[in-house]
C-alpha cells in the first residue's frame, strides 16, 4: 500500500461537525424559551385557582 493511501486509511472521515453548531444553538435557545414560557403559564394557572 502506498504511503498516501495508508495515511488516509488511518484518519477518520470529517463529518461536518461545525455545520451543525449553529442549528444546535438555536435549538437550545428555543428549548430554554419554551421552558420559561411554561413556567409563566403554570404560575398564572396557580393564581387563577387560588381565587
C-alpha positions as CSV (number, residue, x, y, z in Angstrom):
1,X,0.0,0.0,0.0
2,X,1.5,3.4,-0.9
3,X,2.2,5.9,1.9
4,X,-0.7,8.4,0.9
5,X,-3.3,5.7,0.9
6,X,-2.1,4.4,4.3
7,X,-2.4,7.9,5.8
8,X,-6.0,8.2,4.5
9,X,-6.9,4.8,5.9
10,X,-5.7,5.7,9.4
11,X,-7.6,9.0,9.6
12,X,-11.3,9.4,10.5
13,X,-13.7,11.0,8.0
14,X,-14.7,14.6,8.5
15,X,-18.4,14.6,9.5
16,X,-19.2,18.3,9.3
17,X,-19.4,18.9,13.0
18,X,-19.1,22.7,12.5
19,X,-22.1,22.9,10.2
20,X,-24.5,21.7,13.0
21,X,-23.2,24.0,15.7
22,X,-25.5,26.9,14.8
23,X,-28.5,24.7,14.5
24,X,-27.9,23.2,17.9
25,X,-27.5,26.6,19.4
26,X,-30.9,27.7,18.0
27,X,-32.4,24.5,19.3
28,X,-31.1,25.1,22.8
29,X,-32.4,28.7,22.8
30,X,-35.8,27.5,21.8
31,X,-35.8,24.9,24.4
32,X,-34.9,27.4,27.1
33,X,-37.6,29.9,25.9
34,X,-40.3,27.2,25.9
35,X,-39.3,26.3,29.5
36,X,-39.6,29.9,30.6
37,X,-42.9,30.3,28.9
38,X,-44.1,27.1,30.6
39,X,-43.2,28.4,34.0
40,X,-45.1,31.6,33.4
41,X,-48.1,29.5,32.3
42,X,-48.1,27.4,35.4
43,X,-47.8,30.4,37.6
44,X,-50.8,32.0,36.0
45,X,-52.8,28.8,36.4
46,X,-52.0,28.6,40.2
47,X,-53.0,32.2,40.7
48,X,-56.3,31.7,39.0
49,X,-57.1,28.6,41.0
50,X,-56.4,30.4,44.3
51,X,-59.0,33.0,43.7
